[in-house]
Amino acid sequence: MKPRSPYAVFCALFFCGLSLCPVPAAPSADSWQWREALAPRTWRFPHDHGAHPEYRTEWWYFTGNLADAKDNRYGYELTFFRQGIRGRPADPQSPWSLRDLYFAHFTVTDAAGKRFFMDERTSRTGPGLAGAASGGLDVHVLDWSAKQEGKEICLRARSGREEISLALTPAKPPVVHGEKGVSRKGPSPGQASYYDSCTDLRTTGFVRQPGQADPISLGGVSWFDHEFGSNQLAPDQVGWDWLGLHLSDGRDLMFYGLRRIDGTFEPASSGTMVDAAGKGRYLPLSSVALRVLDHWRSPKSGASYPSRWRIVVPSSRLDLELRPILADQELLTAGSTGVTYWEGGVEGRGTSEGHPITCTGYVELTGYAARLGGLF
């Protein structure tokens, strides 16, 4: 799950040069209405990894836990956001006619070097600027990209001397989250999204960092989330805690807890347990217990984030304790989405079916620096 704020739209309009080109008013409700996630849909993969422009908000979100030949651990995030500004471009024949804005975030975590890098980009649709194909995965913001090439998903991003080039090969089929294929975010009609993931992507490639003459070859596992909808967070929802975990017994676990102003989780919060063969099982909130064991305060934003957790799924006989591979993995994105959040690599250990187990994964924490409810 990824938000966008009103400030983000201002930044996008300014940085994309649109302040020099007046933006026509959005179409009235009777001429255009964004579609909402109301009922189960028929999925077609890999076609549905592409864009769904009839929905207002969409994101493609890649994270990975990697290691080099010396077993030094790395993490990365490469995320693309599409935000619909109008239902139809004013001039469909012009490639410059604005319909969508695009944002992207890129991070690299070097656990051994205790180093976290992040950068962000903002662009608009236009020739060579940003876009997303509708018939399959092919999204880019300037020269950062995620594209399906044969059986592989190829990720490329570079910022100065920081660079990743990765090839991701699915080891499991895509899984659709939510009860009956609708990922609910609250009680109101349409307060939901369509949400699918490739939870087990075998990953190879390299990272290049400042001060290093040669790129570092890496291998590991990645996670790909794809979500689209038009009406999700309510005003009383301040943010969310999300986790995606790769378990050493071959299973994968996703859980998101939407936090309300009173400190409780929104009852629509849920998760998915993916077995070793790739079959997903819906987990309602009542079947997952997530407890915060410690906190870390950011010296940059002042926000206090959870930094150690215990997660228990009794129906799967799973009990894990998680901790970050590096405390400071906070993103301040004033130049794009306008949201300050923590997203980083984690590791853990515990028991599964009574046997010892380890895990790696990613956790995302939003709404700790500022409330997000009602922003998208």
HUBELMO-V672135 format. One line per field, one symbol per residue. phi: phi as a letter, one per 30 degrees, with the letter a starting at -180 (. if undefined). psi: psi as a letter, one per 40 degrees, with the letter a starting at -180 (. if undefined). A space follows every 10 residues. Layout:
phi->???
psi->???
This chain:
phi->.bcbceddde edddddiddd beceededdd cabddbdcbe bccbcdeddd dbddcdbabb bcbacbbcdc idcbbbbbbc ccbdcbdbdd bedcdcddbb cbbbbbbbcc dddhbbcbbb bbabdleica lbdccldaba bhccabbdbi dccccbabbi ccabbbcccd cbddbccjdh icddclddei dabcbbbcdb cdbblbbbbe icdcdcdbbl bbbbcbbbab abdcedcdlb cbbbbccddj cbbcbbcddc edjcdeedea bbccdddjdc bdcdedcbcc bdcabbcddd cidccebabb bbbedchcbb ccbddadcbc cccdcbdicc bcbadbbaal bbhicdbbab lbbbbbidda dceida
psi->hhiiiddddd dddddeeeee hhhiiiiide dhhhiigdii ihihiedeea igeeidhiih hhiihiiade fhiiiihhhh hhhhdidiid gdeheehhdi iiiiihihhg ddefhhiiii ihiiiiheci ihieeihgii hbehihhhgb eihhhhihhb ehiihihhhh eiiiihiihf ehgieaeihe giihhiiheg hhhiaiihii ehdiihhiia iihhihiiae hchidehdai hiihhhieee iihhhhhhhi deeihhdeia ahhhideehi hhhideehhh hheiihhhed eeihiiehih hhgddefhhi hiiiehdgfh hhfdeceehh ihhiiiiiia ihfeiiiiii aiihhieddi iehee.
